[in-house]
Amino acid sequence: MMGILPKNAPNKKRVHFLLKEDLIYMDKITQEVTLISKKKIENIADLDANEYFAKDQLENLIKERRCIYNKVKRCRNQVSKAQLQQDISTLSKEIKELRKEVTLYEGIRKRSLSMKDKMKMIAEDERKERVENEHGRNIRSNR
């Protein structure tokens, strides 16, 4: 129903809007997992280091693009102006990719912290259940 498995289905049905929302969420998780495996991130420290590097590189590219914008404003030669415009478009593509990467890092951090909290809650609930089960057995065995 989500349209994931059949790639070249003969009849393309529109995906329901509720399922489309789930697909977008699933795509985001897939991109995050792909980034984790590509960058070989194993813990939060690796995530922080990669995010810091990406943000630093993003800042540098934005500064460089701003300088080129200023050069374009002052440039009178059409040939060099065209070259500068091409440099700007190349930098813009790189900036776009880095921004996506940074947002993925932020999503990974947010999801990992919430998962850590959920795992703690699950472990605590399981511990409580074990204690209650043992307490129930002790009461039955004392009778």
CNS distance restraints for C-alpha pairs under 8 A (distance, minus, plus):
assign (resid   1 and name CA) (resid  15 and name CA) 7.26 0.50 0.50
assign (resid   1 and name CA) (resid  19 and name CA) 7.96 0.50 0.50
assign (resid   2 and name CA) (resid  15 and name CA) 6.34 0.50 0.50
assign (resid   2 and name CA) (resid  19 and name CA) 5.95 0.50 0.50
assign (resid   2 and name CA) (resid  20 and name CA) 7.28 0.50 0.50
assign (resid   2 and name CA) (resid  23 and name CA) 7.09 0.50 0.50
assign (resid   3 and name CA) (resid   7 and name CA) 7.67 0.50 0.50
assign (resid   3 and name CA) (resid  15 and name CA) 6.95 0.50 0.50
assign (resid  15 and name CA) (resid  19 and name CA) 6.50 0.50 0.50
assign (resid  15 and name CA) (resid  20 and name CA) 6.20 0.50 0.50
assign (resid  16 and name CA) (resid  20 and name CA) 6.16 0.50 0.50
assign (resid  17 and name CA) (resid  21 and name CA) 6.40 0.50 0.50
assign (resid  18 and name CA) (resid  22 and name CA) 6.80 0.50 0.50
assign (resid  19 and name CA) (resid  23 and name CA) 6.23 0.50 0.50
assign (resid  20 and name CA) (resid  24 and name CA) 6.27 0.50 0.50
assign (resid  21 and name CA) (resid  25 and name CA) 6.36 0.50 0.50
assign (resid  22 and name CA) (resid  26 and name CA) 6.07 0.50 0.50
assign (resid  23 and name CA) (resid  27 and name CA) 6.02 0.50 0.50
assign (resid  24 and name CA) (resid  28 and name CA) 6.23 0.50 0.50
assign (resid  25 and name CA) (resid  29 and name CA) 6.39 0.50 0.50
assign (resid  26 and name CA) (resid  30 and name CA) 6.14 0.50 0.50
assign (resid  27 and name CA) (resid  31 and name CA) 6.16 0.50 0.50
assign (resid  28 and name CA) (resid  32 and name CA) 6.24 0.50 0.50
assign (resid  29 and name CA) (resid  33 and name CA) 6.15 0.50 0.50
assign (resid  30 and name CA) (resid  34 and name CA) 6.06 0.50 0.50
assign (resid  31 and name CA) (resid  35 and name CA) 6.15 0.50 0.50
assign (resid  31 and name CA) (resid 104 and name CA) 7.55 0.50 0.50
assign (resid  32 and name CA) (resid  36 and name CA) 6.20 0.50 0.50
assign (resid  32 and name CA) (resid 104 and name CA) 5.76 0.50 0.50
assign (resid  32 and name CA) (resid 105 and name CA) 7.53 0.50 0.50
assign (resid  32 and name CA) (resid 107 and name CA) 7.65 0.50 0.50
assign (resid  32 and name CA) (resid 108 and name CA) 6.42 0.50 0.50
assign (resid  33 and name CA) (resid  37 and name CA) 6.23 0.50 0.50
assign (resid  34 and name CA) (resid  38 and name CA) 5.97 0.50 0.50
assign (resid  35 and name CA) (resid  39 and name CA) 5.94 0.50 0.50
assign (resid  35 and name CA) (resid 101 and name CA) 7.90 0.50 0.50
assign (resid  35 and name CA) (resid 104 and name CA) 7.84 0.50 0.50
assign (resid  36 and name CA) (resid  40 and name CA) 5.71 0.50 0.50
assign (resid  36 and name CA) (resid  41 and name CA) 5.11 0.50 0.50
assign (resid  36 and name CA) (resid  42 and name CA) 7.78 0.50 0.50
assign (resid  37 and name CA) (resid  41 and name CA) 6.59 0.50 0.50
assign (resid  39 and name CA) (resid  50 and name CA) 7.97 0.50 0.50
assign (resid  41 and name CA) (resid  46 and name CA) 5.41 0.50 0.50
assign (resid  41 and name CA) (resid  47 and name CA) 6.04 0.50 0.50
assign (resid  42 and name CA) (resid  46 and name CA) 6.41 0.50 0.50
assign (resid  42 and name CA) (resid  47 and name CA) 7.78 0.50 0.50
assign (resid  43 and name CA) (resid  47 and name CA) 6.41 0.50 0.50
assign (resid  44 and name CA) (resid  48 and name CA) 6.05 0.50 0.50
assign (resid  44 and name CA) (resid 109 and name CA) 7.65 0.50 0.50
assign (resid  45 and name CA) (resid  49 and name CA) 6.16 0.50 0.50
assign (resid  46 and name CA) (resid  50 and name CA) 6.13 0.50 0.50
assign (resid  47 and name CA) (resid  51 and name CA) 6.00 0.50 0.50
assign (resid  47 and name CA) (resid 105 and name CA) 6.99 0.50 0.50
assign (resid  47 and name CA) (resid 109 and name CA) 7.75 0.50 0.50
assign (resid  48 and name CA) (resid  52 and name CA) 5.97 0.50 0.50
assign (resid  49 and name CA) (resid  53 and name CA) 6.16 0.50 0.50
assign (resid  50 and name CA) (resid  54 and name CA) 6.10 0.50 0.50
assign (resid  51 and name CA) (resid  55 and name CA) 6.08 0.50 0.50
assign (resid  51 and name CA) (resid 102 and name CA) 6.23 0.50 0.50
assign (resid  51 and name CA) (resid 105 and name CA) 6.16 0.50 0.50
assign (resid  52 and name CA) (resid  56 and name CA) 6.06 0.50 0.50
assign (resid  53 and name CA) (resid  57 and name CA) 6.08 0.50 0.50
assign (resid  54 and name CA) (resid  58 and name CA) 5.98 0.50 0.50
assign (resid  54 and name CA) (resid  98 and name CA) 6.44 0.50 0.50
assign (resid  54 and name CA) (resid 101 and name CA) 7.47 0.50 0.50
assign (resid  54 and name CA) (resid 102 and name CA) 6.56 0.50 0.50
assign (resid  55 and name CA) (resid  59 and name CA) 6.15 0.50 0.50
assign (resid  55 and name CA) (resid  98 and name CA) 7.75 0.50 0.50
assign (resid  55 and name CA) (resid 102 and name CA) 6.79 0.50 0.50
assign (resid  56 and name CA) (resid  60 and name CA) 6.32 0.50 0.50
assign (resid  57 and name CA) (resid  61 and name CA) 6.21 0.50 0.50
assign (resid  58 and name CA) (resid  62 and name CA) 6.18 0.50 0.50
assign (resid  58 and name CA) (resid  95 and name CA) 6.10 0.50 0.50
assign (resid  58 and name CA) (resid  98 and name CA) 6.17 0.50 0.50
assign (resid  58 and name CA) (resid  99 and name CA) 7.30 0.50 0.50
assign (resid  59 and name CA) (resid  63 and name CA) 6.24 0.50 0.50
assign (resid  60 and name CA) (resid  64 and name CA) 6.13 0.50 0.50
assign (resid  61 and name CA) (resid  65 and name CA) 6.06 0.50 0.50
assign (resid  61 and name CA) (resid  91 and name CA) 6.66 0.50 0.50
assign (resid  61 and name CA) (resid  94 and name CA) 7.99 0.50 0.50
assign (resid  61 and name CA) (resid  95 and name CA) 6.68 0.50 0.50
assign (resid  62 and name CA) (resid  66 and name CA) 6.13 0.50 0.50
assign (resid  62 and name CA) (resid  91 and name CA) 7.98 0.50 0.50
assign (resid  62 and name CA) (resid  95 and name CA) 7.17 0.50 0.50
assign (resid  63 and name CA) (resid  67 and name CA) 6.32 0.50 0.50
assign (resid  64 and name CA) (resid  68 and name CA) 6.37 0.50 0.50
assign (resid  65 and name CA) (resid  69 and name CA) 6.17 0.50 0.50
assign (resid  65 and name CA) (resid  88 and name CA) 5.96 0.50 0.50
assign (resid  65 and name CA) (resid  91 and name CA) 6.50 0.50 0.50
assign (resid  65 and name CA) (resid  92 and name CA) 7.74 0.50 0.50
assign (resid  66 and name CA) (resid  70 and name CA) 6.40 0.50 0.50
assign (resid  67 and name CA) (resid  71 and name CA) 6.33 0.50 0.50
assign (resid  68 and name CA) (resid  72 and name CA) 6.17 0.50 0.50
assign (resid  68 and name CA) (resid  84 and name CA) 6.56 0.50 0.50
assign (resid  68 and name CA) (resid  87 and name CA) 7.89 0.50 0.50
assign (resid  68 and name CA) (resid  88 and name CA) 6.85 0.50 0.50
assign (resid  69 and name CA) (resid  73 and name CA) 6.45 0.50 0.50
assign (resid  69 and name CA) (resid  88 and name CA) 7.50 0.50 0.50
assign (resid  70 and name CA) (resid  74 and name CA) 6.55 0.50 0.50
assign (resid  71 and name CA) (resid  75 and name CA) 5.91 0.50 0.50
assign (resid  71 and name CA) (resid  84 and name CA) 7.85 0.50 0.50
assign (resid  72 and name CA) (resid  81 and name CA) 5.81 0.50 0.50
assign (resid  72 and name CA) (resid  84 and name CA) 6.53 0.50 0.50
assign (resid  72 and name CA) (resid  85 and name CA) 7.44 0.50 0.50
assign (resid  75 and name CA) (resid  80 and name CA) 7.54 0.50 0.50
assign (resid  75 and name CA) (resid  81 and name CA) 6.19 0.50 0.50
assign (resid  76 and name CA) (resid  81 and name CA) 7.35 0.50 0.50
assign (resid  77 and name CA) (resid  81 and name CA) 6.04 0.50 0.50
assign (resid  78 and name CA) (resid  82 and name CA) 6.07 0.50 0.50
assign (resid  79 and name CA) (resid  83 and name CA) 6.42 0.50 0.50
assign (resid  80 and name CA) (resid  84 and name CA) 6.14 0.50 0.50
assign (resid  81 and name CA) (resid  85 and name CA) 6.18 0.50 0.50
assign (resid  82 and name CA) (resid  86 and name CA) 6.28 0.50 0.50
assign (resid  83 and name CA) (resid  87 and name CA) 6.28 0.50 0.50
assign (resid  84 and name CA) (resid  88 and name CA) 6.19 0.50 0.50
assign (resid  85 and name CA) (resid  89 and name CA) 6.33 0.50 0.50
assign (resid  86 and name CA) (resid  90 and name CA) 6.23 0.50 0.50
assign (resid  87 and name CA) (resid  91 and name CA) 6.14 0.50 0.50
assign (resid  88 and name CA) (resid  92 and name CA) 6.01 0.50 0.50
assign (resid  89 and name CA) (resid  93 and name CA) 6.29 0.50 0.50
assign (resid  90 and name CA) (resid  94 and name CA) 6.48 0.50 0.50
assign (resid  91 and name CA) (resid  95 and name CA) 6.04 0.50 0.50
assign (resid  92 and name CA) (resid  96 and name CA) 6.05 0.50 0.50
assign (resid  93 and name CA) (resid  97 and name CA) 6.39 0.50 0.50
assign (resid  94 and name CA) (resid  98 and name CA) 6.21 0.50 0.50
assign (resid  95 and name CA) (resid  99 and name CA) 6.05 0.50 0.50
assign (resid  96 and name CA) (resid 100 and name CA) 6.35 0.50 0.50
assign (resid  97 and name CA) (resid 101 and name CA) 6.23 0.50 0.50
assign (resid  98 and name CA) (resid 102 and name CA) 6.11 0.50 0.50
assign (resid  99 and name CA) (resid 103 and name CA) 6.24 0.50 0.50
assign (resid 100 and name CA) (resid 104 and name CA) 6.19 0.50 0.50
assign (resid 101 and name CA) (resid 105 and name CA) 6.24 0.50 0.50
assign (resid 102 and name CA) (resid 106 and name CA) 6.28 0.50 0.50
assign (resid 103 and name CA) (resid 107 and name CA) 6.12 0.50 0.50
assign (resid 104 and name CA) (resid 108 and name CA) 6.04 0.50 0.50
assign (resid 105 and name CA) (resid 109 and name CA) 6.20 0.50 0.50
assign (resid 106 and name CA) (resid 110 and name CA) 6.14 0.50 0.50
assign (resid 107 and name CA) (resid 111 and name CA) 5.99 0.50 0.50
assign (resid 108 and name CA) (resid 112 and name CA) 5.88 0.50 0.50
assign (resid 109 and name CA) (resid 113 and name CA) 6.11 0.50 0.50
assign (resid 110 and name CA) (resid 114 and name CA) 6.28 0.50 0.50
assign (resid 111 and name CA) (resid 115 and name CA) 5.96 0.50 0.50
assign (resid 112 and name CA) (resid 116 and name CA) 6.03 0.50 0.50
assign (resid 113 and name CA) (resid 117 and name CA) 6.35 0.50 0.50
assign (resid 114 and name CA) (resid 118 and name CA) 6.16 0.50 0.50
assign (resid 115 and name CA) (resid 119 and name CA) 5.99 0.50 0.50
assign (resid 116 and name CA) (resid 120 and name CA) 6.26 0.50 0.50
assign (resid 117 and name CA) (resid 121 and name CA) 6.29 0.50 0.50
assign (resid 118 and name CA) (resid 122 and name CA) 6.13 0.50 0.50
assign (resid 119 and name CA) (resid 123 and name CA) 6.08 0.50 0.50
assign (resid 120 and name CA) (resid 124 and name CA) 6.10 0.50 0.50
assign (resid 121 and name CA) (resid 125 and name CA) 6.10 0.50 0.50
assign (resid 122 and name CA) (resid 126 and name CA) 6.12 0.50 0.50
assign (resid 123 and name CA) (resid 127 and name CA) 6.10 0.50 0.50
assign (resid 124 and name CA) (resid 128 and name CA) 6.16 0.50 0.50
assign (resid 125 and name CA) (resid 129 and name CA) 6.18 0.50 0.50
assign (resid 126 and name CA) (resid 130 and name CA) 6.20 0.50 0.50
assign (resid 127 and name CA) (resid 131 and name CA) 6.21 0.50 0.50
assign (resid 128 and name CA) (resid 132 and name CA) 6.09 0.50 0.50
assign (resid 129 and name CA) (resid 133 and name CA) 5.99 0.50 0.50
assign (resid 130 and name CA) (resid 134 and name CA) 6.04 0.50 0.50
assign (resid 131 and name CA) (resid 135 and name CA) 5.96 0.50 0.50
assign (resid 132 and name CA) (resid 136 and name CA) 6.04 0.50 0.50
assign (resid 133 and name CA) (resid 137 and name CA) 6.22 0.50 0.50
assign (resid 134 and name CA) (resid 138 and name CA) 6.14 0.50 0.50
assign (resid 135 and name CA) (resid 139 and name CA) 6.34 0.50 0.50
assign (resid 136 and name CA) (resid 140 and name CA) 6.36 0.50 0.50
assign (resid 137 and name CA) (resid 141 and name CA) 6.04 0.50 0.50
assign (resid 138 and name CA) (resid 142 and name CA) 6.15 0.50 0.50
assign (resid 139 and name CA) (resid 143 and name CA) 6.71 0.50 0.50
